[in-house]
Each structure stands twice: as C-alpha cells, then as structure tokens.
C-alpha cells in the first residue's frame, strides 16, 4: 500500500492510499482522484520522505503545528457540513422559492438546503431572508464508502 500526500489547486491537503504508483497515475489520469473538500480533480502529489528515526532528535514543532492546524480546520469544516446535511431537508433548485414561502408564512418553517444562483442569493438577502452559502464537497453528496 502506498500512502501519498496530495493537494488540490485550492491547497487542500489530504492523503490518498493506492496499491502502487502506477495505480495512482492511472486514477489521476482518469480523473478519479478528487479533493474530499472541494471535489477538485486537479491534484498534485506533494513531496514526502519516509520517516527515519535517527535517535532523540525531534522534528521541528512549528511545522507540525501548522500541518495539524490546517488538518484540524479541514476536519472541523467537514463535520459542520455533515451535520448540516443530516439536519436539513434538501429542496434542490426550489431553494429560493421555499425560503420565500417560509419567510412570508406560506409554509411552516423548517431547516432546508439547496441550490441558488448568486443573483437569487443576493435577492433573498435584500428581502431580509437569511441565507448562507455552504459549498458541499461532491464526496458528501453521494453514499460514502
């Protein structure tokens, strides 16, 4: 098993596990390797080296803290997105219409999510309807393995 450090164009870092370098290259060429946060398939392999224990020397702490912080933030964002998906109803492209119907008391208020264009979002906000864009990674839109 080959574990690679990967990164998308938005600089989201993640690990990929592959049977071999050839398998990684095949999946990359086929567009099958995607960022778990944004779904970007423009992926690059980051340089990495095997960990060699040379005694009591410790790795530079600043580097570890920076990586841990970015990984922690990405993991927290994924938890928030999963929670929003679990606790809201997906109304799809009807989102602007449903948000207006709730705002004007035509239907009972409930937690919804869906798609809206930038113009539709701005129009909702101008009407005083609170909405918040939340990009959902493609990996979370379907069943997870």
C-alpha positions as CSV (number, residue, x, y, z in Angstrom):
1,X,0.0,0.0,0.0
2,X,1.3,3.4,-1.0
3,X,0.2,6.4,1.1
4,X,0.6,9.7,-0.8
5,X,0.3,13.3,0.4
6,X,-1.9,15.1,-2.2
7,X,-3.1,18.6,-2.7
8,X,-5.7,20.3,-4.9
9,X,-5.5,23.7,-6.6
10,X,-7.2,25.3,-3.6
11,X,-4.3,24.0,-1.4
12,X,-6.5,21.5,0.5
13,X,-4.0,18.8,1.6
14,X,-5.2,15.2,2.0
15,X,-3.9,11.6,1.9
16,X,-4.5,9.1,-0.8
17,X,-4.0,5.4,-0.5
18,X,-3.1,3.4,-3.6
19,X,-1.9,-0.1,-4.4
20,X,1.1,1.3,-6.3
21,X,2.5,4.4,-8.0
22,X,1.1,3.1,-11.3
23,X,-2.4,2.8,-9.8
24,X,-2.2,6.3,-8.6
25,X,-1.1,7.6,-12.0
26,X,-3.9,5.7,-13.7
27,X,-6.6,7.0,-11.3
28,X,-5.2,10.5,-11.6
29,X,-5.3,10.4,-15.5
30,X,-8.9,9.1,-15.4
31,X,-9.9,12.0,-13.1
32,X,-10.8,9.6,-10.3
33,X,-8.7,11.3,-7.6
34,X,-10.6,14.2,-6.2
35,X,-10.2,16.5,-3.2
36,X,-12.6,15.4,-0.4
37,X,-13.3,19.0,0.5
38,X,-14.0,20.8,-2.8
39,X,-14.1,17.9,-5.4
40,X,-11.3,19.4,-7.5
41,X,-9.6,16.8,-9.7
42,X,-6.6,18.9,-10.5
43,X,-4.4,17.1,-7.9
44,X,-0.7,17.2,-7.4
45,X,1.4,14.8,-5.3
46,X,3.4,16.6,-2.6
47,X,7.0,15.6,-1.9
48,X,7.3,13.3,1.0
49,X,10.0,11.2,2.6
50,X,9.9,8.1,4.7
51,X,10.2,8.8,8.4
52,X,13.6,7.6,9.6
53,X,14.2,7.5,13.4
54,X,17.8,8.8,13.9
55,X,17.6,8.9,17.7
56,X,16.3,11.5,20.1
57,X,16.2,14.3,17.5
58,X,12.6,15.7,17.3
59,X,11.0,17.2,14.2
60,X,10.6,20.9,14.1
61,X,7.5,21.7,16.2
62,X,6.5,24.7,14.1
63,X,6.0,22.6,11.0
64,X,3.9,20.0,12.9
65,X,1.7,22.7,14.4
66,X,1.0,24.3,11.0
67,X,0.0,21.0,9.5
68,X,-2.1,20.0,12.5
69,X,-3.9,23.3,12.4
70,X,-4.8,23.0,8.7
71,X,-5.9,19.4,9.1
72,X,-7.9,20.3,12.2
73,X,-9.7,23.1,10.3
74,X,-10.5,20.9,7.4
75,X,-11.8,18.1,9.6
76,X,-13.9,20.7,11.6
77,X,-15.4,22.0,8.3
78,X,-16.3,18.5,7.1
79,X,-18.0,17.8,10.5
80,X,-20.1,21.0,10.1
81,X,-21.1,20.1,6.5
82,X,-22.1,16.6,7.6
83,X,-24.2,17.9,10.4
84,X,-25.9,20.5,8.2
85,X,-26.7,17.7,5.7
86,X,-28.0,15.4,8.4
87,X,-30.3,18.1,9.9
88,X,-31.7,19.8,6.9
89,X,-34.1,18.9,4.0
90,X,-32.6,19.1,0.5
91,X,-35.1,21.1,-1.6
92,X,-32.7,21.3,-4.6
93,X,-33.3,24.1,-7.1
94,X,-36.5,25.1,-5.3
95,X,-34.5,26.6,-2.5
96,X,-35.2,30.3,-3.3
97,X,-38.9,29.6,-3.7
98,X,-39.1,27.5,-0.4
99,X,-37.1,30.1,1.5
100,X,-39.5,32.8,0.4
101,X,-42.6,30.7,1.2
102,X,-41.3,30.1,4.8
103,X,-40.3,33.8,5.2
104,X,-43.7,35.0,4.2
105,X,-45.5,32.4,6.4
106,X,-47.0,30.4,3.5
107,X,-45.5,27.2,4.9
108,X,-44.1,26.1,8.2
109,X,-40.5,27.0,8.9
110,X,-38.0,24.1,8.7
111,X,-34.3,23.7,8.1
112,X,-33.6,23.5,4.4
113,X,-30.7,23.5,2.0
114,X,-30.5,23.6,-1.8
115,X,-29.0,25.4,-4.8
116,X,-29.4,29.1,-5.7
117,X,-27.5,31.3,-8.1
118,X,-25.6,34.3,-6.9
119,X,-28.3,36.6,-8.1
120,X,-31.0,34.5,-6.3
121,X,-29.0,34.6,-3.1
122,X,-28.5,38.3,-3.3
123,X,-32.2,38.8,-3.9
124,X,-33.1,36.7,-0.9
125,X,-30.7,38.7,1.3
126,X,-32.2,42.0,0.0
127,X,-35.7,40.8,1.0
128,X,-34.3,40.1,4.6
129,X,-34.3,36.4,4.2
130,X,-31.3,34.9,6.0
131,X,-29.3,32.5,3.8
132,X,-25.7,31.3,3.9
133,X,-23.8,29.8,1.0
134,X,-22.2,26.5,2.1
135,X,-20.2,24.6,-0.5
136,X,-20.8,20.9,-0.1
137,X,-18.0,18.6,-1.4
138,X,-19.0,16.1,-4.1
139,X,-17.8,13.3,-1.9
140,X,-20.5,14.1,0.6
141,X,-23.3,14.3,-1.9
142,X,-23.5,10.6,-2.6
143,X,-23.1,7.5,-0.4
144,X,-19.7,7.2,1.4
145,X,-17.7,4.1,1.4
